[in-house]
Each structure stands twice: as C-alpha cells, then as structure tokens.
Amino acid sequence: MNSVSLMGRLTRDPELRYTANTQMANARFVVAVNRKLSKEKRQEAENNGYPTADFISCVAWGKTAENIGNYFHKGNRIAITGHIQTGSYEKDGQRIYTTDVVVDSFDFVESSKDNGNATQGYSSPEDMGMSGQESFDSDLPF
C-alpha cells in the first residue's frame, strides 16, 4: 500500500502552473514536517546542528492544485494525504532522481482567526469544488 499522511507548514508559496496542452492545473510546494522528538532530544539535536524537520516535496493536480495554489501561502499549516511517486530526468548529462508526494486530498489546519488568509475566500463547500458532497451540518444536534 502506498499511502502518506503529512501535517506541516509550507516553506514558500505554492507554485501554481497549467500544462500547455490540456491546461490542467498543477501546484508544487514543500511541506516542513517536524520529526517526532522529545523536548530533550529536540534541544540536543538543535544544539548539535542536526535536523529536527524533514522537507517533503509535494505536487497536486486539478482542482486540488488550484485550491492549494489560491488559498495557501508560505508558513500556513496544511494536512495532506496522498501517495509517493518517484521519477527521474536528465540534467547536464546526469540522471537526477526525484521523490514527491502526490496530493490526493488536503485539509486546512488553522482557521482564518489563526492566520488571516488561511481560509479567506471560502464561503461554502461548493467553493472548494465539493458540490457533489451532501452537507451534513443540518444533521448536527447543535
């Protein structure tokens, strides 16, 4: 099974592009994910110059890419699920190997109160391309 779940912060604004032939949206971004360390181990690692986070390259496609590209910015927290994809290409006669997480879905981790633009612009699930999903709010007892 190839399944990945990550939660972290974007290291820079997502790079939103469209393919030349089909105009399919794609967004590339990097998520900084803290390693699971005790407070003491984290301090020890920082004092000795060892990394305490991993930087994971991610790519999203279609409506998911547009939403991430339009509503997330450097420093925003994000939770993603997806799968790992490896690849390679030639650069200056040398083979370069890549590993990316292909995003299948994402969640906002902070509200607009936590970060002024994390959810700015969304007023309904339809705005996020979820028009086919039933609303469950009316079933809640409060």
OpenMM code with the backbone's topology and positions (N, CA, C; nanometers):
from openmm import Vec3, app, unit

residues = "MET ASN SER VAL SER LEU MET GLY ARG LEU THR ARG ASP PRO GLU LEU ARG TYR THR ALA ASN THR GLN MET ALA ASN ALA ARG PHE VAL VAL ALA VAL ASN ARG LYS LEU SER LYS GLU LYS ARG GLN GLU ALA GLU ASN ASN GLY TYR PRO THR ALA ASP PHE ILE SER CYS VAL ALA TRP GLY LYS THR ALA GLU ASN ILE GLY ASN TYR PHE HIS LYS GLY ASN ARG ILE ALA ILE THR GLY HIS ILE GLN THR GLY SER TYR GLU LYS ASP GLY GLN ARG ILE TYR THR THR ASP VAL VAL VAL ASP SER PHE ASP PHE VAL GLU SER SER LYS ASP ASN GLY ASN ALA THR GLN GLY TYR SER SER PRO GLU ASP MET GLY MET SER GLY GLN GLU SER PHE ASP SER ASP LEU PRO PHE".split()
positions = [
    Vec3(0.0853, -0.1172, 0.0000),
    Vec3(0.0000, 0.0000, 0.0000),
    Vec3(0.0898, 0.1234, 0.0000),
    Vec3(0.0596, 0.2178, -0.0844),
    Vec3(0.1353, 0.3424, -0.0975),
    Vec3(0.0463, 0.4560, -0.0489),
    Vec3(0.0589, 0.4916, 0.0787),
    Vec3(-0.0265, 0.5942, 0.1377),
    Vec3(0.0560, 0.6818, 0.2313),
    Vec3(0.0357, 0.8131, 0.2212),
    Vec3(0.1127, 0.9090, 0.3003),
    Vec3(0.0174, 1.0086, 0.3640),
    Vec3(0.0413, 1.0389, 0.4913),
    Vec3(-0.0300, 1.1464, 0.5608),
    Vec3(0.0743, 1.2370, 0.6239),
    Vec3(0.0640, 1.3665, 0.5974),
    Vec3(0.1598, 1.4636, 0.6496),
    Vec3(0.0870, 1.5838, 0.7058),
    Vec3(0.1468, 1.6453, 0.8074),
    Vec3(0.0986, 1.7735, 0.8554),
    Vec3(0.2215, 1.8584, 0.8847),
    Vec3(0.2211, 1.9785, 0.8277),
    Vec3(0.3339, 2.0678, 0.8473),
    Vec3(0.3035, 2.2058, 0.7933),
    Vec3(0.4103, 2.2813, 0.7690),
    Vec3(0.3970, 2.4185, 0.7191),
    Vec3(0.4620, 2.4315, 0.5817),
    Vec3(0.4008, 2.5125, 0.4959),
    Vec3(0.4584, 2.5394, 0.3653),
    Vec3(0.5843, 2.6243, 0.3812),
    Vec3(0.6907, 2.5859, 0.3103),
    Vec3(0.8169, 2.6593, 0.3198),
    Vec3(0.8197, 2.7817, 0.2293),
    Vec3(0.7307, 2.7851, 0.1316),
    Vec3(0.7159, 2.9010, 0.0415),
    Vec3(0.5779, 2.8919, -0.0225),
    Vec3(0.5376, 2.9963, -0.0921),
    Vec3(0.4088, 2.9937, -0.1615),
    Vec3(0.4081, 2.8807, -0.2646),
    Vec3(0.2957, 2.8099, -0.2795),
    Vec3(0.2871, 2.7063, -0.3831),
    Vec3(0.3075, 2.7673, -0.5219),
    Vec3(0.3678, 2.6904, -0.6092),
    Vec3(0.3913, 2.7329, -0.7474),
    Vec3(0.2809, 2.6721, -0.8334),
    Vec3(0.1827, 2.7534, -0.8703),
    Vec3(0.0676, 2.7073, -0.9482),
    Vec3(0.0946, 2.7302, -1.0958),
    Vec3(0.0837, 2.6232, -1.1745),
    Vec3(0.1049, 2.6292, -1.3195),
    Vec3(-0.0044, 2.5507, -1.3901),
    Vec3(-0.0094, 2.5671, -1.5208),
    Vec3(-0.1050, 2.4935, -1.6039),
    Vec3(-0.0279, 2.4268, -1.7170),
    Vec3(-0.0623, 2.3011, -1.7479),
    Vec3(0.0045, 2.2310, -1.8564),
    Vec3(-0.0290, 2.2989, -1.9887),
    Vec3(0.0638, 2.2934, -2.0817),
    Vec3(0.0484, 2.3638, -2.2092),
    Vec3(-0.0642, 2.3058, -2.2947),
    Vec3(-0.0717, 2.1738, -2.3027),
    Vec3(-0.1676, 2.1144, -2.3964),
    Vec3(-0.3088, 2.0997, -2.3401),
    Vec3(-0.3246, 2.0671, -2.2125),
    Vec3(-0.4588, 2.0433, -2.1580),
    Vec3(-0.5038, 2.1496, -2.0587),
    Vec3(-0.4153, 2.2414, -2.0258),
    Vec3(-0.4450, 2.3458, -1.9262),
    Vec3(-0.4841, 2.2873, -1.7906),
    Vec3(-0.4289, 2.1699, -1.7585),
    Vec3(-0.4511, 2.1067, -1.6274),
    Vec3(-0.3652, 2.1792, -1.5240),
    Vec3(-0.4275, 2.2187, -1.4138),
    Vec3(-0.3555, 2.2878, -1.3066),
    Vec3(-0.2659, 2.1906, -1.2315),
    Vec3(-0.1472, 2.2384, -1.1939),
    Vec3(-0.0622, 2.1631, -1.1024),
    Vec3(0.0067, 2.2610, -1.0095),
    Vec3(0.0229, 2.2194, -0.8864),
    Vec3(0.0868, 2.3034, -0.7851),
    Vec3(0.1993, 2.2243, -0.7208),
    Vec3(0.3148, 2.2878, -0.7125),
    Vec3(0.4297, 2.2277, -0.6446),
    Vec3(0.4589, 2.3097, -0.5203),
    Vec3(0.4898, 2.2394, -0.4119),
    Vec3(0.5223, 2.3070, -0.2871),
    Vec3(0.5989, 2.2109, -0.1978),
    Vec3(0.6596, 2.2663, -0.0936),
    Vec3(0.7359, 2.1871, 0.0024),
    Vec3(0.6734, 2.2062, 0.1397),
    Vec3(0.6545, 2.0947, 0.2107),
    Vec3(0.5992, 2.0978, 0.3460),
    Vec3(0.7099, 2.0608, 0.4442),
    Vec3(0.7317, 2.1465, 0.5433),
    Vec3(0.8260, 2.1181, 0.6517),
    Vec3(0.7500, 2.0431, 0.7604),
    Vec3(0.7944, 1.9215, 0.7888),
    Vec3(0.7276, 1.8355, 0.8862),
    Vec3(0.8245, 1.8087, 1.0012),
    Vec3(0.7852, 1.8486, 1.1220),
    Vec3(0.8696, 1.8251, 1.2391),
    Vec3(0.8843, 1.6766, 1.2650),
    Vec3(1.0061, 1.6360, 1.3017),
    Vec3(1.0293, 1.4982, 1.3422),
    Vec3(0.9740, 1.4778, 1.4826),
    Vec3(0.9316, 1.3558, 1.5098),
    Vec3(0.8766, 1.3244, 1.6418),
    Vec3(0.9936, 1.3027, 1.7380),
    Vec3(1.0218, 1.4047, 1.8176),
    Vec3(1.1315, 1.4010, 1.9139),
    Vec3(1.0823, 1.4525, 2.0482),
    Vec3(1.1378, 1.3972, 2.1543),
    Vec3(1.1071, 1.4519, 2.2861),
    Vec3(1.1687, 1.5916, 2.2954),
    Vec3(1.1245, 1.6671, 2.3926),
    Vec3(1.1760, 1.8032, 2.4112),
    Vec3(1.3280, 1.8010, 2.4296),
    Vec3(1.3766, 1.7047, 2.5071),
    Vec3(1.5205, 1.6940, 2.5329),
    Vec3(1.5970, 1.6571, 2.4058),
    Vec3(1.5468, 1.5585, 2.3325),
    Vec3(1.6128, 1.5150, 2.2081),
    Vec3(1.6109, 1.6259, 2.1031),
    Vec3(1.4996, 1.7002, 2.0957),
    Vec3(1.4906, 1.8117, 2.0007),
    Vec3(1.5964, 1.9170, 2.0341),
    Vec3(1.6082, 1.9524, 2.1617),
    Vec3(1.7064, 2.0523, 2.2042),
    Vec3(1.8482, 2.0043, 2.1755),
    Vec3(1.8746, 1.8768, 2.2042),
    Vec3(2.0064, 1.8189, 2.1784),
    Vec3(2.0389, 1.8235, 2.0290),
    Vec3(1.9431, 1.7858, 1.9459),
    Vec3(1.9639, 1.7882, 1.8010),
    Vec3(1.9909, 1.9299, 1.7520),
    Vec3(1.9118, 2.0263, 1.7991),
    Vec3(1.9319, 2.1660, 1.7584),
    Vec3(2.0684, 2.2165, 1.8019),
    Vec3(2.1111, 2.1828, 1.9243),
    Vec3(2.2412, 2.2271, 1.9754),
    Vec3(2.3572, 2.1686, 1.8963),
    Vec3(2.3388, 2.0478, 1.8416),
    Vec3(2.4449, 1.9809, 1.7663),
    Vec3(2.4327, 1.9997, 1.6155),
    Vec3(2.3380, 2.0820, 1.5727),
    Vec3(2.3235, 2.1106, 1.4303),
    Vec3(2.2555, 2.0018, 1.3496),
    Vec3(2.1851, 1.9106, 1.4162),
    Vec3(2.1136, 1.8057, 1.3453),
    Vec3(1.9736, 1.8540, 1.3090),
    Vec3(1.9193, 1.8045, 1.1982),
    Vec3(1.7846, 1.8492, 1.1576),
    Vec3(1.6766, 1.7978, 1.2525),
    Vec3(1.5747, 1.8797, 1.2723),
    Vec3(1.4594, 1.8408, 1.3542),
    Vec3(1.3319, 1.8363, 1.2703),
    Vec3(1.3461, 1.8607, 1.1408),
    Vec3(1.2312, 1.8572, 1.0493),
    Vec3(1.2758, 1.7979, 0.9164),
    Vec3(1.1791, 1.7445, 0.8437),
    Vec3(1.2027, 1.6960, 0.7080),
    Vec3(1.1266, 1.7854, 0.6122),
    Vec3(1.1816, 1.8035, 0.4934),
    Vec3(1.1228, 1.8907, 0.3922),
    Vec3(1.0764, 1.8029, 0.2769),
    Vec3(0.9448, 1.7928, 0.2624),
    Vec3(0.8827, 1.6976, 0.1708),
    Vec3(0.8280, 1.7702, 0.0481),
    Vec3(0.8769, 1.7326, -0.0702),
    Vec3(0.8277, 1.7895, -0.1959),
    Vec3(0.6921, 1.7290, -0.2290),
    Vec3(0.5974, 1.8149, -0.2640),
    Vec3(0.4609, 1.7714, -0.2935),
    Vec3(0.4151, 1.8293, -0.4265),
    Vec3(0.3242, 1.7578, -0.4917),
    Vec3(0.2616, 1.8067, -0.6139),
    Vec3(0.1132, 1.7711, -0.6088),
    Vec3(0.0309, 1.8652, -0.6511),
    Vec3(-0.1141, 1.8437, -0.6578),
    Vec3(-0.1599, 1.8750, -0.7995),
    Vec3(-0.2716, 1.8148, -0.8400),
    Vec3(-0.3239, 1.8326, -0.9754),
    Vec3(-0.4703, 1.8741, -0.9720),
    Vec3(-0.5151, 1.9373, -1.0808),
    Vec3(-0.6563, 1.9712, -1.0986),
    Vec3(-0.7070, 2.0727, -0.9984),
    Vec3(-0.8309, 2.0520, -0.9544),
    Vec3(-0.8960, 2.1445, -0.8611),
    Vec3(-0.8210, 2.1504, -0.7281),
    Vec3(-0.7662, 2.0371, -0.6861),
    Vec3(-0.6864, 2.0348, -0.5631),
    Vec3(-0.5689, 2.1310, -0.5758),
    Vec3(-0.5016, 2.1297, -0.6898),
    Vec3(-0.3887, 2.2204, -0.7130),
    Vec3(-0.4333, 2.3658, -0.7104),
    Vec3(-0.5453, 2.3956, -0.7752),
    Vec3(-0.5944, 2.5339, -0.7773),
    Vec3(-0.6284, 2.5831, -0.6371),
    Vec3(-0.6942, 2.4989, -0.5579),
    Vec3(-0.7299, 2.5390, -0.4219),
    Vec3(-0.6065, 2.5623, -0.3355),
    Vec3(-0.5100, 2.4727, -0.3437),
    Vec3(-0.3872, 2.4908, -0.2660),
    Vec3(-0.3130, 2.6145, -0.3146),
    Vec3(-0.3030, 2.6309, -0.4458),
    Vec3(-0.2327, 2.7466, -0.5016),
    Vec3(-0.2969, 2.8792, -0.4676),
    Vec3(-0.4292, 2.8810, -0.4583),
    Vec3(-0.5005, 3.0063, -0.4332),
    Vec3(-0.5181, 3.0404, -0.2858),
    Vec3(-0.5191, 2.9406, -0.1976),
    Vec3(-0.5554, 2.9663, -0.0583),
    Vec3(-0.4479, 2.9338, 0.0444),
    Vec3(-0.3338, 2.8847, 0.0016),
    Vec3(-0.2246, 2.8580, 0.0951),
    Vec3(-0.1047, 2.9440, 0.0587),
    Vec3(-0.0315, 2.9829, 0.1613),
    Vec3(0.0862, 3.0679, 0.1440),
    Vec3(0.1965, 3.0202, 0.2371),
    Vec3(0.3148, 3.0727, 0.2158),
    Vec3(0.4298, 3.0393, 0.2991),
    Vec3(0.3925, 3.0512, 0.4470),
    Vec3(0.4256, 2.9466, 0.5241),
    Vec3(0.4008, 2.9470, 0.6678),
    Vec3(0.2682, 2.8875, 0.7098),
    Vec3(0.1726, 2.8737, 0.6169),
    Vec3(0.0428, 2.8138, 0.6518),
    Vec3(0.0609, 2.6666, 0.6869),
    Vec3(-0.0175, 2.6215, 0.7843),
    Vec3(-0.0196, 2.4797, 0.8190),
    Vec3(-0.1165, 2.4083, 0.7258),
    Vec3(-0.0780, 2.2858, 0.6861),
    Vec3(-0.1596, 2.2064, 0.5955),
    Vec3(-0.1484, 2.0598, 0.6350),
    Vec3(-0.2567, 1.9864, 0.6189),
    Vec3(-0.2574, 1.8409, 0.6357),
    Vec3(-0.2901, 1.7818, 0.4996),
    Vec3(-0.2091, 1.6870, 0.4559),
    Vec3(-0.2323, 1.6264, 0.3252),
    Vec3(-0.2315, 1.4743, 0.3363),
    Vec3(-0.3036, 1.4116, 0.2457),
    Vec3(-0.2941, 1.2676, 0.2250),
    Vec3(-0.2643, 1.2477, 0.0774),
    Vec3(-0.1884, 1.1454, 0.0484),
    Vec3(-0.1519, 1.1204, -0.0898),
    Vec3(-0.0708, 0.9932, -0.1018),
    Vec3(0.0108, 0.9875, -0.2061),
    Vec3(0.0954, 0.8713, -0.2290),
    Vec3(0.2309, 0.9171, -0.2821),
    Vec3(0.3320, 0.8337, -0.2613),
    Vec3(0.4679, 0.8655, -0.3052),
    Vec3(0.4837, 0.8266, -0.4511),
    Vec3(0.5510, 0.9148, -0.5248),
    Vec3(0.5807, 0.8886, -0.6654),
    Vec3(0.7277, 0.9205, -0.6888),
    Vec3(0.7987, 0.8286, -0.7510),
    Vec3(0.9388, 0.8511, -0.7838),
    Vec3(0.9527, 0.8723, -0.9336),
    Vec3(1.0590, 0.9366, -0.9725),
    Vec3(1.0844, 0.9609, -1.1138),
    Vec3(1.2294, 0.9993, -1.1346),
    Vec3(1.2633, 1.0266, -1.2584),
    Vec3(1.3990, 1.0704, -1.2898),
    Vec3(1.3982, 1.1492, -1.4197),
    Vec3(1.5024, 1.2296, -1.4368),
    Vec3(1.5213, 1.3057, -1.5596),
    Vec3(1.6701, 1.3326, -1.5774),
    Vec3(1.7080, 1.3738, -1.6976),
    Vec3(1.8479, 1.4048, -1.7275),
    Vec3(1.8710, 1.5542, -1.7199),
    Vec3(1.9791, 1.5932, -1.6533),
    Vec3(2.0176, 1.7341, -1.6463),
    Vec3(2.1685, 1.7416, -1.6633),
    Vec3(2.2106, 1.8117, -1.7660),
    Vec3(2.3534, 1.8254, -1.7967),
    Vec3(2.4221, 1.6894, -1.8064),
    Vec3(2.3535, 1.5930, -1.8684),
    Vec3(2.4097, 1.4608, -1.8885),
    Vec3(2.4098, 1.3724, -1.7654),
    Vec3(2.3485, 1.4166, -1.6592),
    Vec3(2.3452, 1.3388, -1.5355),
    Vec3(2.2011, 1.3037, -1.4990),
    Vec3(2.1797, 1.1811, -1.4543),
    Vec3(2.0467, 1.1351, -1.4153),
    Vec3(2.0142, 1.1900, -1.2762),
    Vec3(1.8990, 1.2596, -1.2643),
    Vec3(1.8507, 1.3155, -1.1383),
    Vec3(1.7273, 1.2360, -1.0970),
    Vec3(1.7266, 1.1865, -0.9739),
    Vec3(1.6137, 1.1097, -0.9218),
    Vec3(1.5281, 1.1982, -0.8325),
    Vec3(1.3967, 1.1806, -0.8422),
    Vec3(1.3038, 1.2627, -0.7646),
    Vec3(1.2085, 1.1744, -0.6840),
    Vec3(1.1646, 1.2281, -0.5726),
    Vec3(1.0608, 1.1653, -0.4905),
    Vec3(0.9643, 1.2747, -0.4487),
    Vec3(0.8370, 1.2586, -0.4816),
    Vec3(0.7333, 1.3561, -0.4478),
    Vec3(0.6165, 1.2853, -0.3815),
    Vec3(0.5429, 1.3604, -0.3007),
    Vec3(0.4133, 1.3142, -0.2530),
    Vec3(0.3087, 1.3746, -0.3457),
    Vec3(0.2309, 1.2906, -0.4115),
    Vec3(0.1212, 1.3361, -0.4960),
    Vec3(-0.0004, 1.3505, -0.4048),
    Vec3(-0.0522, 1.4723, -0.3952),
    Vec3(-0.1601, 1.5029, -0.3013),
    Vec3(-0.2934, 1.4543, -0.3569),
    Vec3(-0.3607, 1.3705, -0.2797),
    Vec3(-0.4955, 1.3262, -0.3145),
    Vec3(-0.6003, 1.4152, -0.2484),
    Vec3(-0.5729, 1.4588, -0.1250),
    Vec3(-0.6645, 1.5482, -0.0541),
    Vec3(-0.5855, 1.6305, 0.0470),
    Vec3(-0.6479, 1.7383, 0.0932),
    Vec3(-0.5821, 1.8251, 0.1904),
    Vec3(-0.6863, 1.8807, 0.2856),
    Vec3(-0.6384, 1.9314, 0.3979),
    Vec3(-0.7244, 1.9968, 0.4961),
    Vec3(-0.6559, 2.1228, 0.5461),
    Vec3(-0.7372, 2.2222, 0.5772),
    Vec3(-0.6883, 2.3408, 0.6462),
    Vec3(-0.6654, 2.3016, 0.7917),
    Vec3(-0.5509, 2.3363, 0.8476),
    Vec3(-0.5207, 2.3025, 0.9860),
    Vec3(-0.5499, 2.4201, 1.0777),
    Vec3(-0.5413, 2.5398, 1.0248),
    Vec3(-0.5680, 2.6586, 1.1057),
    Vec3(-0.6844, 2.7351, 1.0452),
    Vec3(-0.7556, 2.8044, 1.1293),
    Vec3(-0.8697, 2.8822, 1.0821),
    Vec3(-0.8235, 3.0207, 1.0411),
    Vec3(-0.9134, 3.0969, 0.9836),
    Vec3(-0.8795, 3.2336, 0.9440),
    Vec3(-0.8471, 3.3185, 1.0663),
    Vec3(-0.8974, 3.2793, 1.1845),
    Vec3(-0.8635, 3.3511, 1.3074),
    Vec3(-0.7174, 3.3286, 1.3437),
    Vec3(-0.6683, 3.2056, 1.3164),
    Vec3(-0.5296, 3.1729, 1.3467),
    Vec3(-0.4339, 3.2405, 1.2507),
    Vec3(-0.4751, 3.2520, 1.1246),
    Vec3(-0.3896, 3.3097, 1.0219),
    Vec3(-0.4811, 3.3802, 0.9241),
    Vec3(-0.4659, 3.5073, 0.9094),
    Vec3(-0.5590, 3.5915, 0.8367),
    Vec3(-0.6034, 3.5435, 0.7015),
    Vec3(-0.5229, 3.4663, 0.6281),
    Vec3(-0.5633, 3.4284, 0.4935),
    Vec3(-0.5731, 3.2780, 0.4739),
    Vec3(-0.5706, 3.1987, 0.5794),
    Vec3(-0.5701, 3.0533, 0.5624),
    Vec3(-0.6971, 3.0025, 0.4967),
    Vec3(-0.8115, 3.0597, 0.5308),
    Vec3(-0.9357, 3.0130, 0.4701),
    Vec3(-1.0085, 3.1258, 0.3997),
    Vec3(-0.9424, 3.2345, 0.3800),
    Vec3(-1.0047, 3.3502, 0.3168),
    Vec3(-1.0587, 3.3133, 0.1797),
    Vec3(-1.1804, 3.3540, 0.1518),
    Vec3(-1.2377, 3.3314, 0.0201),
    Vec3(-1.3340, 3.2152, 0.0139),
    Vec3(-1.3336, 3.1256, 0.1115),
    Vec3(-1.4249, 3.0133, 0.1107),
    Vec3(-1.5501, 3.0486, 0.1877),
    Vec3(-1.6633, 3.0308, 0.1238),
    Vec3(-1.7880, 3.0548, 0.1944),
    Vec3(-1.8752, 2.9302, 0.1980),
    Vec3(-1.8440, 2.8319, 0.1153),
    Vec3(-1.9235, 2.7094, 0.1135),
    Vec3(-1.8398, 2.5957, 0.0565),
    Vec3(-1.8817, 2.4702, 0.0774),
    Vec3(-1.8088, 2.3580, 0.0194),
    Vec3(-1.8022, 2.3647, -0.1332),
    Vec3(-1.9020, 2.4264, -0.1959),
    Vec3(-1.9012, 2.4371, -0.3413),
    Vec3(-1.7817, 2.5186, -0.3901),
    Vec3(-1.7403, 2.6176, -0.3108),
    Vec3(-1.6254, 2.6992, -0.3486),
    Vec3(-1.4988, 2.6158, -0.3584),
    Vec3(-1.4942, 2.5037, -0.2878),
    Vec3(-1.3773, 2.4172, -0.2902),
    Vec3(-1.3940, 2.3029, -0.3890),
    Vec3(-1.4970, 2.3058, -0.4715),
    Vec3(-1.5166, 2.2013, -0.5702),
    Vec3(-1.5801, 2.0760, -0.5130),
    Vec3(-1.6544, 2.0873, -0.4036),
    Vec3(-1.7160, 1.9712, -0.3408),
    Vec3(-1.8673, 1.9747, -0.3560),
    Vec3(-1.9150, 2.0211, -0.4697),
    Vec3(-2.0590, 2.0369, -0.4881),
    Vec3(-2.1327, 1.9040, -0.4879),
    Vec3(-2.0653, 1.7938, -0.5180),
    Vec3(-2.1311, 1.6647, -0.5209),
    Vec3(-2.1483, 1.6013, -0.3845),
    Vec3(-2.0900, 1.6595, -0.2809),
    Vec3(-2.0998, 1.6022, -0.1481),
    Vec3(-2.2189, 1.6599, -0.0735),
    Vec3(-2.2868, 1.5735, 0.0011),
    Vec3(-2.4006, 1.6197, 0.0801),
    Vec3(-2.3521, 1.6976, 0.2007),
    Vec3(-2.4256, 1.7996, 0.2358),
    Vec3(-2.3951, 1.8739, 0.3568),
    Vec3(-2.4476, 1.7966, 0.4762),
    Vec3(-2.3653, 1.7846, 0.5796),
    Vec3(-2.4074, 1.7127, 0.6980),
    Vec3(-2.4400, 1.8067, 0.8137),
    Vec3(-2.4250, 1.9362, 0.7946),
    Vec3(-2.4488, 2.0329, 0.9010),
    Vec3(-2.5913, 2.0268, 0.9553),
    Vec3(-2.6897, 2.0009, 0.8710),
    Vec3(-2.8287, 2.0008, 0.9162),
    Vec3(-2.8585, 1.8831, 1.0088),
    Vec3(-2.7737, 1.7794, 1.0079),
    Vec3(-2.7944, 1.6634, 1.0935),
    Vec3(-2.7341, 1.6802, 1.2325),
    Vec3(-2.6564, 1.7843, 1.2539),
    Vec3(-2.5912, 1.8036, 1.3828),
    Vec3(-2.6910, 1.8527, 1.4865),
    Vec3(-2.6814, 1.8021, 1.6105),
    Vec3(-2.7795, 1.8378, 1.7133),
    Vec3(-2.7581, 1.9753, 1.7748),
    Vec3(-2.6612, 2.0509, 1.7333),
    Vec3(-2.6373, 2.1836, 1.7922),
    Vec3(-2.6300, 2.2908, 1.6877),
] * unit.nanometer
topology = app.Topology()
chain = topology.addChain("A")
for resn in residues:
    res = topology.addResidue(resn, chain)
    for name in ("N", "CA", "C"):
        topology.addAtom(name, app.Element.getBySymbol(name[0]), res)
